[in-house]
Amino acid sequence: MSSSLTATDAVPTTGPEALSARTPKVDTARLVADMVPPPRFDSVRFDTYVPDERQPSQAEAVRRLRAFAEQTGTRAGGTAGERRRWFRREPPAPQGPTGVYLDGGYGVGKTHLLASVWHATPAPREQKAFGTFVELTNLVGALGFQQAVTALSGHRLVCIDEFELDDPGDTVLVSTLLGRLADAGVRLAATSNTLPGKLGEGRFAAADFMREIQGLSARFASLRIDGEDYRHRGLPAAPRPAGDDEVTEAAHRTPGAALDDFGTLTAHLAAVHPSRYGALCDGVRALFLRGVEPITDQATALRLVVLADRLYDREIPVMASGVSFDRLFTEDMLAGGYRKKYFRAISRLTALARDAGDESARDAGREPAHDAGQDGSADR
């Protein structure tokens, strides 16, 4: 979808532009319409998920989620138009679980299955929403709580990927929102991931999710998905940073490139609402950053996490000079309450840096340094 950019934000005809020169103006309709599976999950379906024969819960999950999607296609109480007829009463709020929570560790295919639910639900695109927990909180921040409820209440399905429990305020906010949506007949599907401190366990216990969402837990039936993590645990090794001149030269020979000084870009992010970071990336085919340095301010770090998610969703390679991405956050941050977000950002930016290295190698006629299909940061 196209974004509405100010006249000064038009993509120049020659040379790379700077993300820090863009100030996207995005209307409410686009903010809601953009809540769809990201490009890397455009083509996933239940039929493209290959269950592990050694893990019967995977095939069972596909079966149950297919049924969930089919049931979601028809809202309880008929269509909105039917419910408005004078001789019909408003249906009572649904009782019992009307949502599903996919419980499993990294790499077992939860996001693949969640996106498959979205694709398989027989409802118009405008009646289905898919977004991460962070995207949902950003939507509420941009629209306000009541307007967000109004905007999503007409949906048949809302999917929340990577439900995060590291911020009690956000957890209560989103739980309250989902409770209002469930009362309106919207069906819900959610996933969450293992906290870095629990990587050895391989999963984030459903009991933690159910406890934290409190009164909303009765709305969800937990669906366990067992399996081996096909990705490595912990932080991936980040590629060697390039030099400033190398980054600049590569940006100038790359169509659709954006070139920014890291400090300028992180400062600019404070002036753009995180819900608009997706629009900030419109039309960008590769991002080039000069002078990456460790972040010591938590507000800046959290904004960068959101930008990393949007870059990753859109599969935009990132080439950078300065420190490597595994040194982006301080040790205190990686040990603190938001460590899950920071680990995810490092993992995703590292994957995008590898993508940039692979593209450079291909341009030079060399073999890529690693097999993209086995990238430890890829989602399934």
N, C-alpha and C positions, 0 to 999 in steps of 0.2 A: 504494500500500500504506500502511497505517496504521502509525504508530510508537507505541512505548510510552513515554509521557511521565509524569513524576512528577505527583502530584496538584496540585502548585502550578503546573504548567505548562499547565493547562487553558486553552483560549482563552476570554478573558472575553466576556461577553455584550454589553458596551458598551465603545466606545472601542478604540483600537489596543493591542495588547500589545507587548512588547519581546522580540526574539530573545534578548537578554542575560538574560532571566528564565527561559529554557528550558534544561533539562538533559536532552536525550533519552537514553533507555535503549533501546538497540537490540540484540536478540539476534543470535547468529551466523547463524541461519537467514535473517533479513532482510538482513543484510549481503551474503550471497551472492545471495539472491533479487533484491535491488535492482540487480544487475549486468545490466541490460537497456538497450537503446537509450533515450536520454532522450526526453521527450515530443515534442520538436521533430522527432524521427526515428521516431515511432510509425508514420506512414503511408507512409514511403518504401519503395519496392520497385524491383526492376530495371526494371519497366515504367514507372516514373515518372522514371527517369533518361533524359534526352534527349541522346544522344551528338552531338557536334559532327561534322558530315559532313566538316569539314576536318581532323579529327583521328582517323584510322582506329584509333588505339590505344584510343580510348574504347569503341567498339563491340566491339573485340576483348576488352577488359577485361570487359565485361558477359558476353560469351559464355563466357570462361574461368571467371569467378566463378560463373556459374550452374552450370557443371559441378562446380566445387569444392564448392558448397553441396549438390548432389545426392549427391556422393561422401561428404560429411561425414555425411549422414543415417544411414549404416550404418558402424559402427566396425569396423575390421579385427579379425578373430578372432571375430565374432559378438557377441551381447549379453553383458552381465556374467554373467547367469544361465547362458548356454551355456558360458562359460569356466570356470564353477565345477564343471561336471560332472566326475566322477572320471575318466571315460575320455578327457577332453580335456587336452591339454597347454596351458599358458599360451602365448599367441602371442609370438613374439619381438618385441623392440622394432622399430618401423617403421624401415625403411631409406630414405634419400633424402628429398627434400623432401616433407613432409606439411603444410606451412603455406605461406601466401602473404603477401608483403609488397607493399603498394600504394605505388609510388614515383611521386610527382608533386608539383607545386607547390600553392600556395594556390588554392582556388577551382575545382579541376578535378573535384570531386565525390567525393573519397576517402571521406569519412565517410558520405556517401549510399550509396556502394557497399558499404562495410563493414557498415552497418546492414542493407542489402539481403541480404547474405550471411547475417546472423543470422536475418532473417525468413524467408528461403527455405530454410534448412536444415531438412529434415523430421525434427525431433526435438522432444520436449517442452521447454517453456520452462525447466524446471528442469535440463535437460541442456545448456543454452547460456548462455554468459556474455558480456557486452559491457561494457567499461569503458575509461576512459582509463588511461594509464600511471600517473598520479597515484592514481587510484582503486585500481588494483591494488596499488601500494606501500602505500597506506593500509590495504587489506584485510589484507596480510601483517603490518603493524604492529599491527592490532587483534587478529588471531587468533593470530599467531605463524607461523613458516614452515611447520612440519610440519602444523599444523592447516589452513593454507591449501592445502597440497598435497592433504591428505585431502579437503577440501571441494570442490575443483575436479577431482580425478582421475576422478570419475564422469561428467564432462561429455563431450560429443562435440565441442564447439566452444568456444573462448575467443577473443574478438575484443579487440584492444588498439588503441585509437585514440590518436593523438598520442604515439607512443613517444618518450620524451625521453632525450637523451643528455648532458644537462648535469650530471648527478650520477653520477660513476663508481660510487659505492657502490650507488645504486639500480639502475643499469644491470646490475651484476653480480647483485644480488639477484633482479631480475625475470628475467634471463636464466637463472639457476639454477632458478628456479621453473618457467619455461616448458620448460626441458629435462626436468625431472621429469614435467611434464604430458605432453610429447610422448612420453616413454618409456612412459607409461601409455595411449597411444593417442589422446590428445586432439589434435584438429587445431587449428591456430593461424592467425589472420589478423591483420595489423598494418598500421598506417599511421604515418608521422611527418611533420612539417611543417618548412618552411624556417626556419632560424634568422634572427632579424632582421638580423644582419650579412650574410646572403646573400640578402636580398630581391631584389636585382637579378638574381640567377640564376634565381629563380622555382621552385626545387626544392631538396629536400634529397637529395643523391646517395645512391643505394642502397648504394654502396660504403662510405659512412660508417656506415650502419646495420649492414651485414654485418660490418664490422671491429669495431665496438663490442660486438656480441653474441657475438663470438668463436666458441666451439665450437657455439653454437646456429645459426650461419648456414647450416649444411648442411640444417637443417630447413625453410628458407624458399626458395621460388622467387620471384624478384622480378618484379613485373608493372608495367611502366611505363605511366603514364597521362599523355599529353601534353595540352596545352590552354592557352588563354589564361586568365589570372586575371581573372574578371569582377568582382573586388573591387579597390579601390584598394590601393596599397602603402603601407607605413608606418602611422603612427598616425592614427586619425580625429580630426577636430576635435570636442572635447567640448562639449556644450551649456553655456550659462551656468548656474552654480549658482543655486538659489533662495535666498530668505532663510529664516532659522530659523522665523519666524512662518508663512511661506507653507508650509513643509514640515509644520509641526505641524497647521495648519488642514486641509491636504489629507489628512493621515493620518486625522484625526478624521471626515472625510466619506467615506472610502473603506472599503467592506466588506472584511474580511479583511486589513486593513493591519497591518504591524508598524512600530513607531516606536522608533528607538534613537538615542542619542548615540553618535557614531562611536567615540570613545575608550573608552566603556563596552563597546561591542560587540567591538572588537578585543581588549580585555583579556579578555573572557569567552571568546573563541575559544580561548585558551590552556588553558581548563579543559574543553574538549570535544574528543574525539578527532576528527581530520578525517574519518574514515570515517562519522561521525555528522552531518556538516554537512547532508547531504540531509534527514535526519530533523528537523534544526533548522528547516528551511524548510517542513515539512509544514503544509498549510492556509493558507499565506501567499499572498495574491494580489498584494501590492505591498509594497515595502520603502521606508521613509522614514528618511533619515539626517540628523542635525543635526551640523554642525561637522566635516565631513570635513577632515582635515589631512594633510600629507605624512608618510609613514612613513619612519622612519630605521633601524628595527630589522629585520634580515633575517628573523628567525623570525616576527615579526608579519606581515611582507609576504608570506611564503610561505603562512601560514594564510589571509590575505585572498585570495590567488590561488585557493585551493581553494573558499572560499565564493563567489567570483565565478563559478567554473565551475558550482557547484550552482545558483546563481540563474539563470544563463544557460540551463542545461539545462532548467530549469522555467519559463523565459520569465517571470520575475517582474520587473516594472518597478521601477526604483530612482530615487527622487527625492531629491536631496541639497542641502544647503547647505554652505558652506565653500569649499574649493578645488575646482576642476574635476578630473575624474578623470585628465586627461592630466598633472596635476601631482602625482599620488598617490605616485609613487616618485622617489627622488633620481636625479640624473644618474649617479652612481656605480653605482646599482643597475641602471639601464637599459644601462649599459656592461659590466656584470659577467657572471659565469657563469650567472646565472639570468634573464638578460634576456628570453629567450623567454617564460618564465612571466609576467613583468611586462608585456610587450607584449600578451600575450593577455588578461590581466586588464583592462588599460586599454581594449582594444578591446571586450571584452564588457561591461564596466560602462558604457562610453560608449553602446553599443547599447541597453542597458537604460534608461539615462537618456533616450535619445531616445524609447524606447517610452513612458516615463512622461510626457514632454512631449507626445507625440501623444495620449495618453489625456486629459490635461488640456485640450488644445485641442478635442478632440471634446466633452468635457463642457461646454465653454464655447461650443460651436457654431461653432468655427473649424476651418479645414482644417489637418491635420497639417503640420508644418514640412518633412517629407521623405517620400518614398515608401518605405514599409517594405520593399517588394520589392526596392529597390535599395540597401538598407543595406549599407555597406561591411563591416560586422562579421558579417553573416549567414553561416551555414555552408550549404554545399550538400551 
